[in-house]
Amino acid sequence: MRRRERVRSCVSDTISIQVIEHAKRLGFALAGVADVDPSKWGDELRSWIDQGKQGEMDWLADHTDLRIHPDRLIDDARSVLLVADVYASRADNIDTPLKQGQGRIARYARGKDYHKVMKKRLMELADELRAEHPDAEFKVFVDTAPVLERELAHRAGLGWVGKHTLLIHPKIGSYLFLGGIITTLNLQQPTDQTPENDHCGTCTRCIDACPTDAITPYSVDARKCISYLTIEHRSEIDPELAGGIGDWIYGCDICQEVCPHNSQRDDAPSINEAYSPKRDRFDLLEVLNWSEDDRREAFQGSAMKRAKLDMMKRNATIVSENQGLTLDQ
């Protein structure tokens, strides 16, 4: 390596370490940098979409080339910072049992809207980086850009992608929100943040536990996934799948609850206070009697606002039927 290249590399390494440390000072549990090389799973993504496994999520089929080529998100993109927030504790992986007439909420949606919580800090970091590097460009994303966050997070050393397709960190587990900043800065990955090896091994607990058989190794058919059915699926739900929804009125955590890497341990970072649960369940009769104003009030400041009123009433009806209840509205 020539002297100029060595100096440039040292400068990039120093900037990378500073950026990662800054992200952690902002409260992110994990942070790392990665290249913006094309996805290794482009053919698999196209095949998944061609089979219609995205269901009614038409936006997943949009901008496929951008998802596969993250360097095209901004001109001259060279690297990406990935961060993660912890939203649930492995030491509290089992919920208090539901009473009859109640429906469960997935853990990620029990606190404040992670989009806003994460984006505020990422924007702060991006603004400071712009001041320090005025010739560079920065684009923040938290589920707001066509990016394969989990693959990039794996490259950045934040964990590996499990058989249920979620990112898993060996010491923290999988209850993680992901976000990042793509940039024209040349950030170099520190030597201690190499991609994590796959630790799933021969385990198939997530696959075996899924009530609707949505999971095959390293792939999920969204059309069968309870989270998709209760949050993204706008039309009526196939009666053959409704029974598998069980008590879940919004989302599902089953594949994460059974994962050995989410077993009880106390070495994980603290949960961001913003994600402290406001509620972990809904009264089914209450939801069935909601007006649109009631829904908006219940979802204020929450990521749950993605589910429309008719969808929540549909979900409440399914859960009540699964519990053998007849609820008068």
N, C-alpha and C positions, 0 to 999 in steps of 0.2 A: 504494500500500500504506500503510495506516495505521501510526502509530508502534508501537502494541502488536504488530501483526502483524510489522513489521520486526524488532523486538526478539526476538520468539518465533522467527523464522526464523534470526536470527544465533545464538541459543542452540542451536537444532537443528543448524545447520551445525557449530558448535564441538563438540558432543557426537558428531556423526557422524565427524568427523575423528579425534577422540580414540579412538572405538571401533575404527575401521579401523587406526589406528596401534598400538593395544593388541593387536589380533589379529595383526599382523605381528610384534610383539615376542614373541608366543607361538610364532613359528616358521612361521606360515602364509605360503606364497609369495605368495598373492593374497588380497585382502579388499576388499569393497565393500558398499554398501547399495543397497536397491531398495524400491520400493513394493510393496504387496500387492494391487494391482489384479487382477481376474480374468485368467486366461490368454487369450491371443489365439488359442490353438489348441484351444479346447474342443471345437469341432465335429470337428476332425481326430482328437482323442483318442477321442471317442465312436465315430467311424466305425472307427478302428483296432481298438477293442475289439469292436465289433459284428461285425467280420470275423473275430474270433477270433485275431488276430495275436499276442496275448499267450500263446498256447499254453496250457500247464498252469499258468501263473502267475496263478491265479485272484485273488490278492490285488491285482493291478493293476486288476482290474475293480471292486474294492471302493472305496467312498468316492470315486467319480469326481468328485462335486460338490466335495469338499474339495480334490482335486488342482487343479481348475479355479479354485477360490476360496480362495486361501491365507489370506485375511483371516478365514476361519472356523475356523482351527486353534486360535486362542484368542480369547476375547471382546475386542473393541475393538482387534484387531491393526492396527497402522498401518504397520509397516515390517519389513524383514528384513535381517540381516547375512549375507552369503555369503562363505565362505572356501574356499581350495583348497590342498591339499598336492601336491607333485610326488613321484611314486613311481618314475619311471624317467627316465633321461637320454636326450636326443636324440643325444648324442655316442656312445652305446652302444646303437644301435637294432637292431643285428644280433647275433643269438645265435651262440655257438659251435656248430658243427654237431653234431647228435645222432649217437650211435652206434646201430647196429641194436639193437632191444630197449629203446629209451628213448622216453618220451613227454614232450612239452613242457608247461610250465605258463605260463599268462598272467602277464605282468609284475606285475599288480596284486596277485597272490596269493603272490608269492615271499618277502615279508617278513612283518612282524607284521600282525595284523588291524587294518585302518585304522579300523574302527568304534570300537575302543577307543582307538587312538592319537589320533584327532581328537576324540572325545567328551570325553576327559579335559581337553583344553585348552579346548574350548568350554564345558564346565561351569565351569571355573575363571573364564573370562571372564564367564559369566552370573552367577556368584556375586558377583563384584566389581561388576557393573553393578547387581545387586539392592541391594547395600549403598549404592551411590551414588544410586540412584533407587528408593527403597523403595515408591513408589506404582505402579511399572511392573511388568509381567509379562514373563517370558522363557521361551521353549521351545526347547530344543536339539534338532537333528535331524542324523543322519548315516545316511541310508537307513532311518530309523526312523519316518518320518511320511509320510503321503500328500502329498508335495510334488513339484512339477515343478522339481527343482533346477537343471537346465540352462537352462531359460527364465529363472528368477530370476537365475542367475549372469550370463546375457547382459544382463539389465536392469541388473545391478550393475556392468557394465563389465569383467567378468572374461574375456571372450572372446565368440566367436560359436558357434552350433551348426552343425556341419559337415554335409555330406551323409550322413555315416555316423551322424549324430544325437549325436555326442559333442561336448563343449565344446572349442574350440580357442583357445588364446591365441597371438597372433602371434609372441611371442618365446619362449614356453615350450613350445608344442605342446599335445598332448592327453592326455599321461600324467598326469592330474589326478584327485584325489579331491575331492569336494565335500561341504560340510556347512554348517550355519548356525544362526542364532538368530532366531526370529520374536518380535517384541516389540510392546508397546503404546507404546513410545517413538516419537516422530516424528522419525526419522532422515532427513536430507536428503542426496541424492547430491551429492558434491563436483563442481564443474564439470569437473574433469579425469578423471572416471570415467563418461563417457557410454557407452551401449551400443556395442560394437564392430561395425563394418561386416562383412558377410559377405565373406571373402576366398577362398572356394572357386572362384568364377568358373566357368569351363567345365570345370574339372578333374573327372574321373570315375575317378581311380585306385582309390579305395576300392570303388566299385561294380564296376569291372572285375576287381579282384583277389579279391573274395569267392568262395570255391570253391563255395558253395552258393546263390549268387544271392539272398542274403537282403536286399540293400540296393537300394532305389530312392532317388532324391534326397530326402533329409531324412526318410527312413522306413526302418525295419528290420522285416521279418517275423520275429519271434522264433522261429517254428516252424522256420525254416531256419537260424537263426544258430548257429554252432558254440559260442559261449559259452553260449547258452541250452541247447543240446542236451547239452553235457557237464556243466553245473552245475545247471540247473533242471528239465530234462526227466526225470521219474521213470521213465517206462515205456521200452519198447524203442524204439530209434531206427530210423526208416525206412531200409531198405537203400539206397535211392536217394540218401540224404544221407550215409550212413556213409563213403563213399569221400572225400567232400569234407572230412571231419574231419582227414584226413591224420595228422600226428604229434601233434595236440593232445589230451592226456589230460585237461586241465582248462583251460577257457577258450580264448581266441583273441586274437591281437594283429594279425592280418593287415591289417585296414583301417587301423590306426594305423601299422604298419610302412611302408606304401607312401605315407602322406600326406606331401606335400612340407614341411609345417609341422613334421614330426618328423624332418627331415633333420639331418645332423650340424652342430651349432653349439655354441658354448661360452658363450653369453650367458645361459643359463637358470640360475635359482637352484639351489642345491645340493639334492640329494634328502635328505629327512629320514632320519636314520640308522636309524630304526625300520623303514624299508622296504628296507634293504639285503638283498639276496636270501640266504635260507638255502639254497635250492636252486632250480634252474630246470627240473628234469626229474625224472621218476620212472623207475625200472627196471620194465618191464612185468611181468616174471615175479614180482618182489617184490610188486607190487600184486595180482596174481592169487592170490598165496598169503597175502594179509593176513587176519588175524582182525579182529574189531571193535576189540580193544585195539590192534592194530597201526595201524589207521586213526586212532584217537584220538591215539596217540603221534605219528604223522607229521604230524597237523594241529594239534597243540598250539600255541596262540597264533596260529593262522593263520585267515584268512577262508575257507580251503578246507573247513572243517568242514561247510559247507552241503551238500557232496556226500556222499551216503551210501555205505556199503560196496558194495552191489550196483551202484550207479551207477559207482563207480570201477573195479570189475571189468569192467563192461560197456564202459566207455571203453577200458580196457587191451586188451580183446579186439579192439575195433574197430581200434585203432592197430596192434596186432600183425598183424592181417589186412591192413591197408593197407601194412604193411612186408613183406608176403609171408612172415611168420613163422608157425610152428606151435610154440606154447609149451606144454610139458607142465607142468601145475600140480602 
